[in-house]
Amino acid sequence: MSREEDGNRILLREVLDEIIPPSDDGSFPGAGELGVGERIEAALAERPDVADILQRGLASIRDLAERRNPSGFGDLSKSERVAVLREVETTEPAFFGALVMQAYFGYYSD
């Protein structure tokens, strides 16, 4: 796995945990922690056209996050992470809608 792929996997996990966060008491994991990102990657392996949309969307999240903090999305405050995701939802609605749908499907199907 390349460094870029590893970075995308970490970012996807962080984003998924923001979309469906773990419970405060720790009894339910977040979507990223549960492994939904790996399921999304497996599904996209068969759909390179959709995989490109995911890569572009993650790149947008990364760019916006790094403008706020060079350390990236995971080091942003909760409110900054939400702001980044809301901006991407506005600028890349197809990506964001598909990501949320996949997050919910992957999380609630188990």
N, CA, C and O atoms as CSV, one atom per row, in Angstrom:
chain,resi,resn,atom,element,x,y,z
A,1,MET,N,N,0.852,-1.180,0.000
A,1,MET,CA,C,0.000,0.000,0.000
A,1,MET,C,C,0.893,1.236,0.000
A,1,MET,O,O,1.863,1.325,0.752
A,2,SER,N,N,0.541,2.180,-0.860
A,2,SER,CA,C,1.336,3.397,-0.952
A,2,SER,C,C,1.026,4.324,0.227
A,2,SER,O,O,0.029,4.161,0.930
A,3,ARG,N,N,1.902,5.284,0.412
A,3,ARG,CA,C,1.710,6.272,1.491
A,3,ARG,C,C,0.408,7.059,1.272
A,3,ARG,O,O,-0.312,7.358,2.225
A,4,GLU,N,N,0.117,7.390,0.010
A,4,GLU,CA,C,-1.115,8.119,-0.309
A,4,GLU,C,C,-2.343,7.275,0.021
A,4,GLU,O,O,-3.302,7.775,0.609
A,5,GLU,N,N,-2.317,5.991,-0.358
A,5,GLU,CA,C,-3.444,5.106,-0.053
A,5,GLU,C,C,-3.646,4.969,1.446
A,5,GLU,O,O,-4.777,4.977,1.931
A,6,ASP,N,N,-2.549,4.844,2.177
A,6,ASP,CA,C,-2.627,4.743,3.631
A,6,ASP,C,C,-3.207,6.032,4.220
A,6,ASP,O,O,-4.032,5.985,5.132
A,7,GLY,N,N,-2.772,7.180,3.697
A,7,GLY,CA,C,-3.301,8.461,4.153
A,7,GLY,C,C,-4.784,8.600,3.859
A,7,GLY,O,O,-5.535,9.126,4.681
A,8,ASN,N,N,-5.215,8.128,2.684
A,8,ASN,CA,C,-6.634,8.171,2.332
A,8,ASN,C,C,-7.453,7.259,3.241
A,8,ASN,O,O,-8.567,7.603,3.634
A,9,ARG,N,N,-6.898,6.107,3.568
A,9,ARG,CA,C,-7.606,5.172,4.445
A,9,ARG,C,C,-7.796,5.785,5.837
A,9,ARG,O,O,-8.872,5.670,6.424
A,10,ILE,N,N,-6.767,6.429,6.358
A,10,ILE,CA,C,-6.861,7.081,7.668
A,10,ILE,C,C,-7.872,8.219,7.613
A,10,ILE,O,O,-8.715,8.346,8.502
A,11,LEU,N,N,-7.792,9.048,6.574
A,11,LEU,CA,C,-8.731,10.158,6.433
A,11,LEU,C,C,-10.159,9.646,6.322
A,11,LEU,O,O,-11.057,10.192,6.963
A,12,LEU,N,N,-10.386,8.617,5.531
A,12,LEU,CA,C,-11.731,8.051,5.385
A,12,LEU,C,C,-12.245,7.571,6.736
A,12,LEU,O,O,-13.405,7.811,7.072
A,13,ARG,N,N,-11.417,6.909,7.501
A,13,ARG,CA,C,-11.808,6.432,8.836
A,13,ARG,C,C,-12.197,7.609,9.734
A,13,ARG,O,O,-13.198,7.542,10.447
A,14,GLU,N,N,-11.406,8.683,9.701
A,14,GLU,CA,C,-11.709,9.866,10.520
A,14,GLU,C,C,-13.018,10.528,10.093
A,14,GLU,O,O,-13.819,10.935,10.934
A,15,VAL,N,N,-13.225,10.632,8.792
A,15,VAL,CA,C,-14.450,11.247,8.271
A,15,VAL,C,C,-15.665,10.398,8.640
A,15,VAL,O,O,-16.693,10.931,9.059
A,16,LEU,N,N,-15.550,9.093,8.488
A,16,LEU,CA,C,-16.666,8.218,8.830
A,16,LEU,C,C,-17.003,8.300,10.315
A,16,LEU,O,O,-18.174,8.254,10.691
A,17,ASP,N,N,-15.981,8.420,11.158
A,17,ASP,CA,C,-16.230,8.580,12.593
A,17,ASP,C,C,-16.867,9.923,12.912
A,17,ASP,O,O,-17.489,10.077,13.963
A,18,GLU,N,N,-16.723,10.882,12.032
A,18,GLU,CA,C,-17.401,12.168,12.216
A,18,GLU,C,C,-18.853,12.074,11.748
A,18,GLU,O,O,-19.739,12.673,12.357
A,19,ILE,N,N,-19.098,11.332,10.679
A,19,ILE,CA,C,-20.462,11.169,10.161
A,19,ILE,C,C,-21.298,10.331,11.129
A,19,ILE,O,O,-22.427,10.693,11.460
A,20,ILE,N,N,-20.732,9.213,11.575
A,20,ILE,CA,C,-21.390,8.373,12.587
A,20,ILE,C,C,-20.374,8.176,13.709
A,20,ILE,O,O,-19.574,7.241,13.671
A,21,PRO,N,N,-20.407,9.051,14.697
A,21,PRO,CA,C,-19.401,8.999,15.763
A,21,PRO,C,C,-19.670,7.878,16.761
A,21,PRO,O,O,-20.789,7.375,16.860
A,22,PRO,N,N,-18.634,7.493,17.494
A,22,PRO,CA,C,-18.848,6.516,18.565
A,22,PRO,C,C,-19.717,7.134,19.654
A,22,PRO,O,O,-19.769,8.354,19.811
A,23,SER,N,N,-20.390,6.277,20.393
A,23,SER,CA,C,-21.216,6.782,21.487
A,23,SER,C,C,-20.310,7.344,22.582
A,23,SER,O,O,-19.160,6.929,22.725
A,24,ASP,N,N,-20.837,8.281,23.342
A,24,ASP,CA,C,-20.059,8.917,24.410
A,24,ASP,C,C,-19.586,7.918,25.458
A,24,ASP,O,O,-18.509,8.080,26.033
A,25,ASP,N,N,-20.383,6.892,25.705
A,25,ASP,CA,C,-20.010,5.925,26.733
A,25,ASP,C,C,-19.147,4.786,26.197
A,25,ASP,O,O,-18.740,3.900,26.948
A,26,GLY,N,N,-18.867,4.815,24.883
A,26,GLY,CA,C,-18.008,3.806,24.278
A,26,GLY,C,C,-18.684,2.486,23.972
A,26,GLY,O,O,-18.023,1.532,23.562
A,27,SER,N,N,-20.000,2.416,24.166
A,27,SER,CA,C,-20.681,1.147,23.926
A,27,SER,C,C,-20.919,0.864,22.438
A,27,SER,O,O,-21.118,-0.287,22.050
A,28,PHE,N,N,-20.900,1.905,21.612
A,28,PHE,CA,C,-21.052,1.740,20.170
A,28,PHE,C,C,-19.881,2.406,19.471
A,28,PHE,O,O,-19.572,3.564,19.748
A,29,PRO,N,N,-19.219,1.679,18.558
A,29,PRO,CA,C,-18.097,2.284,17.831
A,29,PRO,C,C,-18.597,3.250,16.767
A,29,PRO,O,O,-19.754,3.185,16.350
A,30,GLY,N,N,-17.725,4.140,16.334
A,30,GLY,CA,C,-18.026,4.992,15.194
A,30,GLY,C,C,-17.914,4.186,13.916
A,30,GLY,O,O,-17.394,3.071,13.920
A,31,ALA,N,N,-18.403,4.750,12.821
A,31,ALA,CA,C,-18.380,4.036,11.542
A,31,ALA,C,C,-16.955,3.723,11.088
A,31,ALA,O,O,-16.699,2.642,10.557
A,32,GLY,N,N,-16.030,4.654,11.290
A,32,GLY,CA,C,-14.644,4.399,10.904
A,32,GLY,C,C,-14.013,3.306,11.743
A,32,GLY,O,O,-13.314,2.429,11.234
A,33,GLU,N,N,-14.269,3.375,13.020
A,33,GLU,CA,C,-13.734,2.390,13.963
A,33,GLU,C,C,-14.292,0.994,13.676
A,33,GLU,O,O,-13.604,-0.008,13.872
A,34,LEU,N,N,-15.545,0.937,13.209
A,34,LEU,CA,C,-16.204,-0.336,12.925
A,34,LEU,C,C,-15.656,-0.997,11.658
A,34,LEU,O,O,-15.861,-2.193,11.453
A,35,GLY,N,N,-14.968,-0.240,10.810
A,35,GLY,CA,C,-14.405,-0.804,9.583
A,35,GLY,C,C,-15.234,-0.536,8.342
A,35,GLY,O,O,-15.063,-1.207,7.323
A,36,VAL,N,N,-16.126,0.432,8.415
A,36,VAL,CA,C,-16.972,0.757,7.257
A,36,VAL,C,C,-16.112,1.224,6.082
A,36,VAL,O,O,-16.444,0.950,4.928
A,37,GLY,N,N,-15.016,1.923,6.361
A,37,GLY,CA,C,-14.134,2.384,5.288
A,37,GLY,C,C,-13.595,1.246,4.447
A,37,GLY,O,O,-13.515,1.356,3.224
A,38,GLU,N,N,-13.223,0.152,5.095
A,38,GLU,CA,C,-12.712,-1.011,4.368
A,38,GLU,C,C,-13.803,-1.618,3.491
A,38,GLU,O,O,-13.523,-2.091,2.390
A,39,ARG,N,N,-15.037,-1.606,3.970
A,39,ARG,CA,C,-16.152,-2.119,3.159
A,39,ARG,C,C,-16.386,-1.227,1.947
A,39,ARG,O,O,-16.645,-1.709,0.845
A,40,ILE,N,N,-16.292,0.068,2.166
A,40,ILE,CA,C,-16.460,1.009,1.055
A,40,ILE,C,C,-15.359,0.793,0.023
A,40,ILE,O,O,-15.631,0.747,-1.177
A,41,GLU,N,N,-14.124,0.662,0.483
A,41,GLU,CA,C,-13.007,0.428,-0.440
A,41,GLU,C,C,-13.202,-0.858,-1.232
A,41,GLU,O,O,-12.934,-0.888,-2.433
A,42,ALA,N,N,-13.664,-1.917,-0.581
A,42,ALA,CA,C,-13.888,-3.191,-1.267
A,42,ALA,C,C,-14.970,-3.054,-2.339
A,42,ALA,O,O,-14.831,-3.583,-3.442
A,43,ALA,N,N,-16.038,-2.346,-2.009
A,43,ALA,CA,C,-17.117,-2.147,-2.981
A,43,ALA,C,C,-16.637,-1.314,-4.163
A,43,ALA,O,O,-17.029,-1.560,-5.304
A,44,LEU,N,N,-15.788,-0.327,-3.888
A,44,LEU,CA,C,-15.313,0.555,-4.950
A,44,LEU,C,C,-14.253,-0.097,-5.829
A,44,LEU,O,O,-13.995,0.369,-6.939
A,45,ALA,N,N,-13.646,-1.158,-5.347
A,45,ALA,CA,C,-12.652,-1.856,-6.158
A,45,ALA,C,C,-13.275,-2.352,-7.461
A,45,ALA,O,O,-12.588,-2.500,-8.471
A,46,GLU,N,N,-14.574,-2.604,-7.426
A,46,GLU,CA,C,-15.288,-3.065,-8.612
A,46,GLU,C,C,-15.855,-1.914,-9.437
A,46,GLU,O,O,-16.395,-2.134,-10.522
A,47,ARG,N,N,-15.735,-0.687,-8.929
A,47,ARG,CA,C,-16.293,0.490,-9.600
A,47,ARG,C,C,-15.261,1.608,-9.667
A,47,ARG,O,O,-15.348,2.558,-8.890
A,48,PRO,N,N,-14.284,1.524,-10.574
A,48,PRO,CA,C,-13.245,2.549,-10.638
A,48,PRO,C,C,-13.778,3.953,-10.895
A,48,PRO,O,O,-13.176,4.926,-10.442
A,49,ASP,N,N,-14.892,4.083,-11.611
A,49,ASP,CA,C,-15.465,5.404,-11.866
A,49,ASP,C,C,-15.931,6.049,-10.568
A,49,ASP,O,O,-15.732,7.247,-10.363
A,50,VAL,N,N,-16.542,5.274,-9.702
A,50,VAL,CA,C,-17.009,5.780,-8.415
A,50,VAL,C,C,-15.821,5.963,-7.463
A,50,VAL,O,O,-15.817,6.878,-6.640
A,51,ALA,N,N,-14.832,5.104,-7.578
A,51,ALA,CA,C,-13.629,5.233,-6.752
A,51,ALA,C,C,-12.938,6.565,-7.022
A,51,ALA,O,O,-12.391,7.178,-6.105
A,52,ASP,N,N,-12.959,7.014,-8.272
A,52,ASP,CA,C,-12.369,8.317,-8.609
A,52,ASP,C,C,-13.105,9.450,-7.896
A,52,ASP,O,O,-12.480,10.404,-7.432
A,53,ILE,N,N,-14.420,9.347,-7.809
A,53,ILE,CA,C,-15.210,10.363,-7.106
A,53,ILE,C,C,-14.818,10.386,-5.631
A,53,ILE,O,O,-14.683,11.456,-5.038
A,54,LEU,N,N,-14.636,9.206,-5.042
A,54,LEU,CA,C,-14.221,9.132,-3.640
A,54,LEU,C,C,-12.851,9.775,-3.448
A,54,LEU,O,O,-12.647,10.530,-2.497
A,55,GLN,N,N,-11.922,9.482,-4.338
A,55,GLN,CA,C,-10.575,10.038,-4.209
A,55,GLN,C,C,-10.589,11.563,-4.326
A,55,GLN,O,O,-9.904,12.252,-3.570
A,56,ARG,N,N,-11.357,12.081,-5.261
A,56,ARG,CA,C,-11.454,13.536,-5.414
A,56,ARG,C,C,-12.116,14.186,-4.202
A,56,ARG,O,O,-11.696,15.253,-3.755
A,57,GLY,N,N,-13.146,13.541,-3.675
A,57,GLY,CA,C,-13.816,14.067,-2.487
A,57,GLY,C,C,-12.901,14.068,-1.273
A,57,GLY,O,O,-12.868,15.037,-0.515
A,58,LEU,N,N,-12.162,12.986,-1.090
A,58,LEU,CA,C,-11.215,12.930,0.029
A,58,LEU,C,C,-10.115,13.975,-0.146
A,58,LEU,O,O,-9.657,14.567,0.831
A,59,ALA,N,N,-9.692,14.199,-1.381
A,59,ALA,CA,C,-8.681,15.229,-1.632
A,59,ALA,C,C,-9.216,16.607,-1.257
A,59,ALA,O,O,-8.481,17.432,-0.715
A,60,SER,N,N,-10.493,16.861,-1.542
A,60,SER,CA,C,-11.101,18.142,-1.157
A,60,SER,C,C,-11.131,18.296,0.356
A,60,SER,O,O,-10.813,19.360,0.886
A,61,ILE,N,N,-11.512,17.235,1.043
A,61,ILE,CA,C,-11.528,17.276,2.514
A,61,ILE,C,C,-10.125,17.537,3.041
A,61,ILE,O,O,-9.932,18.371,3.925
A,62,ARG,N,N,-9.152,16.823,2.497
A,62,ARG,CA,C,-7.768,16.991,2.941
A,62,ARG,C,C,-7.291,18.433,2.726
A,62,ARG,O,O,-6.690,19.033,3.617
A,63,ASP,N,N,-7.565,18.980,1.540
A,63,ASP,CA,C,-7.119,20.342,1.236
A,63,ASP,C,C,-7.758,21.367,2.170
A,63,ASP,O,O,-7.073,22.238,2.705
A,64,LEU,N,N,-9.058,21.260,2.362
A,64,LEU,CA,C,-9.749,22.196,3.249
A,64,LEU,C,C,-9.243,22.075,4.685
A,64,LEU,O,O,-9.034,23.081,5.364
A,65,ALA,N,N,-9.051,20.858,5.135
A,65,ALA,CA,C,-8.577,20.631,6.507
A,65,ALA,C,C,-7.169,21.190,6.695
A,65,ALA,O,O,-6.879,21.824,7.709
A,66,GLU,N,N,-6.296,20.954,5.717
A,66,GLU,CA,C,-4.910,21.412,5.846
A,66,GLU,C,C,-4.792,22.933,5.777
A,66,GLU,O,O,-3.820,23.503,6.272
A,67,ARG,N,N,-5.776,23.591,5.165
A,67,ARG,CA,C,-5.783,25.055,5.199
A,67,ARG,C,C,-6.067,25.559,6.606
A,67,ARG,O,O,-5.596,26.626,7.000
A,68,ARG,N,N,-6.829,24.795,7.350
A,68,ARG,CA,C,-7.158,25.169,8.727
A,68,ARG,C,C,-6.064,24.738,9.700
A,68,ARG,O,O,-5.768,25.439,10.667
A,69,ASN,N,N,-5.466,23.573,9.431
A,69,ASN,CA,C,-4.405,23.048,10.291
A,69,ASN,C,C,-3.535,22.139,9.433
A,69,ASN,O,O,-4.022,21.126,8.931
A,70,PRO,N,N,-2.262,22.473,9.253
A,70,PRO,CA,C,-1.396,21.665,8.395
A,70,PRO,C,C,-1.298,20.198,8.817
A,70,PRO,O,O,-0.899,19.352,8.017
A,71,SER,N,N,-1.653,19.895,10.050
A,71,SER,CA,C,-1.613,18.503,10.516
A,71,SER,C,C,-2.770,17.665,9.983
A,71,SER,O,O,-2.731,16.437,10.055
A,72,GLY,N,N,-3.798,18.320,9.451
A,72,GLY,CA,C,-4.869,17.581,8.805
A,72,GLY,C,C,-6.152,17.457,9.594
A,72,GLY,O,O,-6.290,17.987,10.696
A,73,PHE,N,N,-7.085,16.741,8.997
A,73,PHE,CA,C,-8.450,16.607,9.479
A,73,PHE,C,C,-8.525,16.091,10.914
A,73,PHE,O,O,-9.275,16.625,11.731
A,74,GLY,N,N,-7.761,15.071,11.214
A,74,GLY,CA,C,-7.814,14.452,12.538
A,74,GLY,C,C,-7.404,15.373,13.667
A,74,GLY,O,O,-7.777,15.147,14.817
A,75,ASP,N,N,-6.641,16.408,13.356
A,75,ASP,CA,C,-6.189,17.342,14.385
A,75,ASP,C,C,-7.038,18.602,14.475
A,75,ASP,O,O,-6.713,19.518,15.231
A,76,LEU,N,N,-8.118,18.654,13.713
A,76,LEU,CA,C,-9.034,19.787,13.814
A,76,LEU,C,C,-9.948,19.605,15.020
A,76,LEU,O,O,-10.162,18.486,15.485
A,77,SER,N,N,-10.479,20.705,15.515
A,77,SER,CA,C,-11.490,20.626,16.569
A,77,SER,C,C,-12.768,20.052,15.963
A,77,SER,O,O,-12.922,20.015,14.742
A,78,LYS,N,N,-13.662,19.615,16.803
A,78,LYS,CA,C,-14.942,19.071,16.342
A,78,LYS,C,C,-15.661,20.074,15.434
A,78,LYS,O,O,-16.147,19.711,14.363
A,79,SER,N,N,-15.725,21.328,15.866
A,79,SER,CA,C,-16.436,22.330,15.063
A,79,SER,C,C,-15.744,22.573,13.725
A,79,SER,O,O,-16.417,22.816,12.722
A,80,GLU,N,N,-14.424,22.513,13.692
A,80,GLU,CA,C,-13.696,22.690,12.428
A,80,GLU,C,C,-13.925,21.497,11.496
A,80,GLU,O,O,-14.069,21.680,10.288
A,81,ARG,N,N,-13.958,20.278,12.044
A,81,ARG,CA,C,-14.237,19.102,11.214
A,81,ARG,C,C,-15.629,19.204,10.602
A,81,ARG,O,O,-15.817,18.914,9.420
A,82,VAL,N,N,-16.594,19.615,11.403
A,82,VAL,CA,C,-17.963,19.773,10.898
A,82,VAL,C,C,-17.997,20.842,9.805
A,82,VAL,O,O,-18.656,20.658,8.782
A,83,ALA,N,N,-17.299,21.944,10.012
A,83,ALA,CA,C,-17.270,23.024,9.012
A,83,ALA,C,C,-16.672,22.534,7.695
A,83,ALA,O,O,-17.183,22.858,6.623
A,84,VAL,N,N,-15.597,21.759,7.771
A,84,VAL,CA,C,-14.983,21.215,6.561
A,84,VAL,C,C,-15.972,20.306,5.839
A,84,VAL,O,O,-16.137,20.412,4.623
A,85,LEU,N,N,-16.624,19.421,6.572
A,85,LEU,CA,C,-17.561,18.492,5.943
A,85,LEU,C,C,-18.770,19.224,5.364
A,85,LEU,O,O,-19.277,18.831,4.314
A,86,ARG,N,N,-19.232,20.266,6.019
A,86,ARG,CA,C,-20.359,21.038,5.466
A,86,ARG,C,C,-19.953,21.745,4.180
A,86,ARG,O,O,-20.747,21.842,3.244
A,87,GLU,N,N,-18.735,22.233,4.132
A,87,GLU,CA,C,-18.278,22.889,2.903
A,87,GLU,C,C,-18.188,21.889,1.759
A,87,GLU,O,O,-18.590,22.190,0.635
A,88,VAL,N,N,-17.664,20.707,2.040
A,88,VAL,CA,C,-17.570,19.679,1.004
A,88,VAL,C,C,-18.967,19.211,0.589
A,88,VAL,O,O,-19.199,18.919,-0.584
A,89,GLU,N,N,-19.884,19.140,1.533
A,89,GLU,CA,C,-21.261,18.780,1.204
A,89,GLU,C,C,-21.851,19.770,0.199
A,89,GLU,O,O,-22.615,19.380,-0.684
A,90,THR,N,N,-21.499,21.047,0.333
A,90,THR,CA,C,-21.988,22.086,-0.567
A,90,THR,C,C,-21.284,22.044,-1.924
A,90,THR,O,O,-21.932,22.166,-2.964
A,91,THR,N,N,-19.964,21.871,-1.916
A,91,THR,CA,C,-19.199,21.943,-3.158
A,91,THR,C,C,-19.157,20.626,-3.930
A,91,THR,O,O,-18.962,20.624,-5.145
A,92,GLU,N,N,-19.341,19.505,-3.227
A,92,GLU,CA,C,-19.282,18.182,-3.863
A,92,GLU,C,C,-20.454,17.323,-3.397
A,92,GLU,O,O,-20.255,16.295,-2.748
A,93,PRO,N,N,-21.690,17.750,-3.732
A,93,PRO,CA,C,-22.857,17.048,-3.185
A,93,PRO,C,C,-22.971,15.581,-3.610
A,93,PRO,O,O,-23.430,14.753,-2.823
A,94,ALA,N,N,-22.568,15.248,-4.817
A,94,ALA,CA,C,-22.657,13.843,-5.263
A,94,ALA,C,C,-21.737,12.966,-4.423
A,94,ALA,O,O,-22.139,11.898,-3.964
A,95,PHE,N,N,-20.505,13.416,-4.224
A,95,PHE,CA,C,-19.564,12.676,-3.393
A,95,PHE,C,C,-20.097,12.539,-1.979
A,95,PHE,O,O,-20.133,11.441,-1.423
A,96,PHE,N,N,-20.510,13.662,-1.400
A,96,PHE,CA,C,-20.895,13.650,0.006
A,96,PHE,C,C,-22.139,12.791,0.232
A,96,PHE,O,O,-22.204,12.028,1.196
A,97,GLY,N,N,-23.116,12.915,-0.651
A,97,GLY,CA,C,-24.326,12.099,-0.524
A,97,GLY,C,C,-24.019,10.614,-0.611
A,97,GLY,O,O,-24.547,9.816,0.163
A,98,ALA,N,N,-23.162,10.246,-1.559
A,98,ALA,CA,C,-22.792,8.837,-1.709
A,98,ALA,C,C,-22.015,8.346,-0.481
A,98,ALA,O,O,-22.216,7.220,-0.027
A,99,LEU,N,N,-21.142,9.180,0.044
A,99,LEU,CA,C,-20.363,8.792,1.221
A,99,LEU,C,C,-21.270,8.573,2.427
A,99,LEU,O,O,-21.123,7.581,3.139
A,100,VAL,N,N,-22.197,9.482,2.659
A,100,VAL,CA,C,-23.118,9.341,3.792
A,100,VAL,C,C,-23.973,8.087,3.621
A,100,VAL,O,O,-24.171,7.335,4.576
A,101,MET,N,N,-24.477,7.861,2.415
A,101,MET,CA,C,-25.289,6.672,2.162
A,101,MET,C,C,-24.488,5.398,2.445
A,101,MET,O,O,-24.984,4.478,3.095
A,102,GLN,N,N,-23.244,5.353,1.953
A,102,GLN,CA,C,-22.400,4.183,2.184
A,102,GLN,C,C,-22.056,4.020,3.668
A,102,GLN,O,O,-21.982,2.901,4.174
A,103,ALA,N,N,-21.847,5.142,4.355
A,103,ALA,CA,C,-21.550,5.079,5.791
A,103,ALA,C,C,-22.727,4.464,6.537
A,103,ALA,O,O,-22.544,3.569,7.362
A,104,TYR,N,N,-23.934,4.943,6.249
A,104,TYR,CA,C,-25.118,4.421,6.930
A,104,TYR,C,C,-25.355,2.964,6.568
A,104,TYR,O,O,-25.628,2.139,7.440
A,105,PHE,N,N,-25.252,2.651,5.288
A,105,PHE,CA,C,-25.471,1.272,4.851
A,105,PHE,C,C,-24.468,0.333,5.520
A,105,PHE,O,O,-24.845,-0.706,6.060
A,106,GLY,N,N,-23.192,0.706,5.480
A,106,GLY,CA,C,-22.163,-0.149,6.070
A,106,GLY,C,C,-22.293,-0.280,7.580
A,106,GLY,O,O,-22.046,-1.346,8.143
A,107,TYR,N,N,-22.675,0.791,8.220
A,107,TYR,CA,C,-22.765,0.778,9.690
A,107,TYR,C,C,-23.980,0.004,10.172
A,107,TYR,O,O,-23.876,-0.819,11.082
A,108,TYR,N,N,-25.118,0.262,9.570
A,108,TYR,CA,C,-26.355,-0.313,10.079
A,108,TYR,C,C,-26.689,-1.675,9.495
A,108,TYR,O,O,-27.687,-2.281,9.884
A,109,SER,N,N,-25.875,-2.170,8.570
A,109,SER,CA,C,-26.139,-3.507,8.029
A,109,SER,C,C,-25.565,-4.597,8.917
A,109,SER,O,O,-25.900,-5.770,8.751
A,110,ASP,N,N,-24.709,-4.229,9.853
A,110,ASP,CA,C,-24.139,-5.221,10.792
A,110,ASP,C,C,-24.908,-5.262,12.082
A,110,ASP,O,O,-24.568,-6.034,12.978
